[in-house]
Amino acid sequence: MIHSAAWHPRTADTFKLNFDGASASSTFWGWGFVLRDHNGDVVLAGAKHGHVTSCPLIEEAKSCLYAMKNAFEFGACRLVVEGDCLSLITMLQSRLIHDTSTGFFVEDILFFLKNLIL
């Protein structure tokens, strides 16, 4: 069964940012994001792809960082951020920075979260 839930922003200046990253092969990656306003209308979207991938977790982290940078440049300062990578979400929620390549991206994402997210 499919359930649908409507998102209701806290204020009219709140945006919802969805992001996703993927590795299509050992040498191809892609990232995407959608930024929606308080009415649920798309106000900004983006995608990027290239060659030479990292592990899937790093690609998800890069995708999140790419999305947040674009939202910031757009002027969206109050964000609700959503992604589907449980490992990354858990790291971000716990503010856990590993001494790995992923940790560098998590640290940058946390900087944006500290300044942008509700």
C-alpha positions as CSV (number, residue, x, y, z in Angstrom):
1,M,0.0,0.0,0.0
2,I,1.3,3.5,-0.9
3,H,0.7,6.3,1.6
4,S,1.1,9.9,0.8
5,A,1.7,12.6,3.3
6,A,1.6,16.3,2.6
7,W,4.4,18.4,3.9
8,H,3.4,21.5,5.8
9,P,6.1,24.1,6.4
10,R,6.5,25.8,9.7
11,T,6.6,29.2,8.0
12,A,6.2,30.7,4.5
13,D,9.9,31.2,4.2
14,T,10.7,27.5,4.9
15,F,11.9,25.4,2.0
16,K,12.1,21.6,1.6
17,L,15.3,20.2,0.0
18,N,15.4,16.6,-1.3
19,F,18.6,15.2,-2.6
20,D,19.9,11.9,-3.9
21,G,23.2,10.5,-5.2
22,A,23.9,7.4,-7.2
23,S,26.7,5.3,-8.8
24,A,25.6,3.7,-12.0
25,S,28.8,1.8,-12.5
26,S,32.3,1.7,-11.1
27,T,33.1,4.8,-13.1
28,F,29.9,6.9,-13.3
29,W,28.0,8.9,-10.7
30,G,25.0,11.2,-10.6
31,W,23.5,13.7,-8.1
32,G,20.2,15.4,-8.0
33,F,18.1,17.7,-5.8
34,V,14.8,19.5,-5.7
35,L,14.0,22.6,-3.6
36,R,10.3,23.2,-2.9
37,D,8.7,26.3,-1.4
38,H,6.0,26.4,1.3
39,N,3.3,25.5,-1.2
40,G,5.2,22.5,-2.4
41,D,6.1,24.1,-5.8
42,V,9.5,23.4,-7.2
43,V,11.6,26.6,-7.1
44,L,15.0,25.1,-7.9
45,A,16.3,21.7,-9.2
46,G,19.6,20.5,-10.3
47,A,21.6,17.5,-11.4
48,K,25.2,16.7,-12.0
49,H,27.0,13.7,-13.3
50,G,30.5,12.6,-14.1
51,H,33.1,9.8,-14.1
52,V,35.3,8.2,-11.4
53,T,33.1,7.4,-8.5
54,S,33.7,7.0,-4.8
55,C,31.8,4.6,-2.6
56,P,28.0,5.1,-2.6
57,L,28.1,6.7,0.9
58,I,30.5,9.4,-0.3
59,E,28.4,10.0,-3.4
60,E,25.3,10.5,-1.2
61,A,27.3,13.0,0.9
62,K,28.6,14.8,-2.1
63,S,25.0,15.0,-3.4
64,C,23.8,16.5,-0.1
65,L,26.6,19.0,-0.1
66,Y,25.9,19.9,-3.8
67,A,22.2,20.4,-3.0
68,M,22.8,22.5,0.1
69,K,25.3,24.8,-1.7
70,N,22.8,25.4,-4.5
71,A,20.0,26.1,-2.0
72,F,22.2,28.5,-0.1
73,E,23.2,30.3,-3.4
74,F,19.5,30.5,-4.3
75,G,18.9,32.3,-0.9
76,A,17.0,29.6,0.9
77,C,18.1,29.9,4.5
78,R,15.4,27.9,6.3
79,L,15.5,24.3,5.1
80,V,14.1,21.0,5.9
81,V,16.5,18.5,4.3
82,E,15.5,15.0,3.2
83,G,17.6,12.2,1.8
84,D,17.3,8.4,1.5
85,C,20.7,7.2,2.7
86,L,20.2,6.0,6.2
87,S,23.9,5.8,7.0
88,L,24.5,9.4,6.0
89,I,21.3,10.6,7.8
90,T,22.4,8.8,11.0
91,M,25.9,10.4,10.8
92,L,24.4,13.8,10.4
93,Q,21.8,13.4,13.1
94,S,24.4,12.1,15.6
95,R,26.9,14.8,14.4
96,L,29.4,11.9,14.1
97,I,32.5,12.7,12.0
98,H,34.6,9.7,11.1
99,D,38.3,10.1,10.3
100,T,37.6,8.9,6.7
101,S,37.0,10.5,3.3
102,T,33.3,10.5,4.2
103,G,34.1,12.5,7.3
104,F,35.4,15.4,5.3
105,F,32.0,15.7,3.5
106,V,30.0,15.2,6.7
107,E,31.9,18.0,8.4
108,D,31.1,20.4,5.5
109,I,27.4,19.3,5.5
110,L,27.2,19.9,9.2
111,F,28.5,23.4,8.7
112,F,25.6,24.1,6.3
113,L,23.1,22.4,8.6
114,K,24.3,24.5,11.6
115,N,23.6,27.7,9.6
116,L,20.6,26.7,7.4
117,I,18.4,23.9,8.8
118,L,15.5,24.4,11.2
